[in-house]
Amino acid sequence: MSTPQLVVHHDKELMAQAAAARLITKIVDAQASRGQASVVLTGGRNGNGLLAALAAAPARDAVDWARLDLWWGDERFVPEGDPERNITQAREALLDSVPVDAKRVHAMPASDGPYGADVEAAAAAYAEELARAAGPENHGGVPAFDVLMLGVGPDTHVASLFPELPAVRETERTVVGVRGAPKPPPTRITLTLPAIRAAREVWLLAAGEDKAQAAAIALSGAGEIQAPAAGARGRSRTLWLLDTAAASQLPRSLYPPASA
C-alpha cells in the first residue's frame, strides 16, 4: 500500500475547489488512456462540497460524463429518495446537472428496494455488481477504481467503517451491512477495507477543527481497527486533502506537499 501524502489548503472552500480540479484531471487522464474512468464518491459535508465545486467548475465539461462509472463507498440504508441518502445528495450537488449515463451510476440499494429491510442481502447484491464490473486484471473482485474518495469522521471512521465494529475487521467480503452504527441512521451498507485498498488512488477529505484529532490519530501510526482511516490506502497513492483547521494537530514534519 502507498504511503500517505498530505495537501493542506487554507480553508474548506479552497480545499473543495482544488480537490474538484484534481478529480477532473484524474478522470480526463484515465479516459484518455483507457477510454473510461471509475470513481467512488463519498457523502458528508466535505464530499458534497467537492461535488458542488465540481458542478460549478468550468472545466467539468472536459469530462466525458458518458464514459464515467460512479460508485459509492457507503450508503445509509433508508428509503429511495430520502434526503439522508448519499445518492440523493450527490444528485442535488452534481449529477442532475451533468450528462451522466444512468446505467453507469451504481447506487447502493435502498431499504425499500428489491431486498427490503435485509441489509446483508442488499450488501451482497452490491458486491456482485462490483464483481461483474471487475476485469481479470483487477484486484479482489472490484474494479480498479481510479479514485476512491472518503470523508473522515471525528471518530476516525471512513465510509461506514467505525472503530472496533465488525465491518472494519472484515477481510474477505468487499461489501457488508452495518447495524448499530454509532451515528444515525444505525443501518448502513459499506465497502470494506479490502475493497477500498483495491483502488489506484484513495483520497481522504477532512476539513474543520472537529476533524483535527482524527487526522492526527490516523496519521500517527494508529491501527486500522481503532482508527479505520489509518487503514484506507490506495495501491499507487494515498492522498489526505485537509484544510488548516483539520491539519492543526499534525506535526509539521508531515506537511510536505504531495506531488501533482
N, C-alpha and C positions, 0 to 999 in steps of 0.2 A: 504494500500500500504506500501511497505517496505521503511525503512529509507536509504538514500544513504550512501554507503561506498566508500572510496577512496583508490586507489592504485596508487602511484606516482613512475614512472620509470625515470631513468637518461635521456634517450633520446627516440626519436620516434622509433628507430630501436629496442631497448630493449623492449619498450612497445609492439611493434608488435609481437616480438618473444614470450614474456611472455603471451600475450593475445592468441596467437595461441596455445601455450601449454595448457593454461587454457581451451580453447574451445575443444581441443582434449579430455581432461579428462572428461569434461561435456558430450560430445557425447558418449564416451565409457561407462560412468556410466549409462546414460539413456538407451542405447542399452542393457546393462547387466540387468537392472531392468525391462524394459518394452518391450524389443525386437526391439525398433526403437527409433529414435530421430528426433526432429523437430527444425530447426534453421532458423532465419530470418537474412538475410545478409544485409549489407549496403555498399554503394559505397563511393566515395570520396577518398582522399589520404590515410586516416587512415584505412578505411575499406578495400581498395585494398592492402594496406601494410600488413594488418593482413592476408589476403588471400594468398599473396605471401610468407609470412613467414610460413604459414601452408603448402603450397606446398613444401617448402624446408625442412620441419621438418621430420626427420627420423620417428618420432612417428606417422606420419599421417597414416601409414599402420595399426595402431591399430584400426582405424575407419573402420567399415563395411559400406562402401560407398553405398552399395545397399539397406541399411536399414535406410537411412537418407533422410528426406524431407527438401528441401531448398525453402524458400520463400524470398520475398523482402519487405523491409519497404516502399520503394518508387521507382519510375522509371520516367525517362524523356520520355515524350510522343512523341517520334521520331521514324523513321522507323526501322524495324528489322535490326540488324547488324550495326547500327550506332555506332561509337566509343564512343559516349556520353552515351549510354545506360549502366546502371549498370550491366545487364546480360552479355553484350559484354565484359566489363572489367573483370567481375568475371570469365568468360570462359578463358580469356587470363591469368589471375593471378593464377587460381586454377583448374577450372572444367575440362578443356581439359586434365589435367594431372592425374586425379583420376577417378576410375571406378564408377562414379555416375550413377544411374538409371535415364535415361532421363524423364521417366514418373513421377519422384519424384522431378524434378527441375521445380518449379512453377514460371515461369517468368510472369511478368505483360504484358498485351497486348501492342503491338506497334501501332504506328499511321497508319501503312499500313496493319494492321491485319484485322480480320473479322468485327471490329466495325468502321473501317475507322477513320475519324477525330473526332468521337463522344467520347470524353474523359469520359463523365459521363457513357455512356453505357459500355465502357471498364472497368471503375472502378467497376460498378455494377457486371460485369461478374467475376471479381477477388474476390469480396465479396462473390459471390455464390460459387466459387471454395473453398474458405476458409470455408464456412459454410458446404459444403459437407464433408470436411476433419475433421470437429469438431465432437467430440463424445458427448454423453449425459452428461458426467461429465465436459465438457469444459465450459468456460465462454464466454458469449457474441457472440456466433456464429463464433468463430475462434478456431483453435486447441490450446491446451495449449502448446505453444512454450517452448522448454527447455531453449533456449537462444534467445533473440532478441537484435541485435546489432544496434546501432545508432551512426552516426557521429554527432558531434556538430558543427554547423556553427558559424562564428564570430558574427552573429546577434542572437545567441541562438536557431536557428531553428534546428529541428531534422526531419528526413525523409524529406517530403516536407511540413511540418507544419511550416509556417512562422509567426512571431509575428503579431498579430492583424488581420490576414486574416481569411476568413470564415472557412477554413478547421480546424484550431486549435480550433474553437468553436463547432465543431460537437460533439454531444453527443449520437447519435443514430446509424448512419451508421458506418461500420467498414472500408470502403474504399471509398474515394471520388476523384473526379477530381479536379485539381487545375489549375486555369487560372490566368494569370497576376503575376506569381511568380517574386519576385524582383531580381532573378538571372536567367540567361538563362539556358536552354530554359524555356519560361514562362508557358508552358503547361505540366502538370505532373499528375501522379497518386500517391496517398499516403495512407498508413494506417492512421487511426485516433487515437487519444489518447485512446478511449475505447478499440480498438484492441491491441494497444501497452501494455496496462495495464493488458491484459489477459495472458501475458507471465509469466512463472515462474520466469525467471530472465531477467532483462534488463541491458545491458552493454552500457554505453556511452563512446565513444572514442574521446579524444581531445589531440592533440599534436601541439606544436608551439606557439610562442608568440601571434599570431593573434587569438588564442582561449582563452587566459588568461582572458580577460574581460568577455567573455561569460560564462566561467566556474564559475567565481566569482559571476556573477549576478544570474545564475541558482541555485547556491548552497547557496544563501544568503536569501532565502525565497521569491523570486520574484514569481509573479503569472504566471500561465501557458499561459494565453492569451498574455501577454507581453514577456514572456520568455518560449517558448514551451518546452525547455529541462527540465525545472523545473517540468513539468507535466509527464515526462516519467519515470514511476516507474514500477518495477516488483512486482508480487504478493508475492514472497518469498525473492527476493533480487534485489537491485538496485546497480549497481557497476559502478563507474566512474573510467576509466582507463586513466591516464594522464601521460604526461612527465613533467619534471621540469619546462619547459617554460610555458606550459599551466596551471600549478598549481601556477605560480609565484605570482598571486594576491590573492590567497586564504589565509585566516587566518590560522596560524599554528594549531589552535585548531581543524581544520577539517582534519588534516593529519593522524590520527591513521590508520595504515594499516588494510585492511579488512582481516577477517579470510579466510583461504583457503577453 
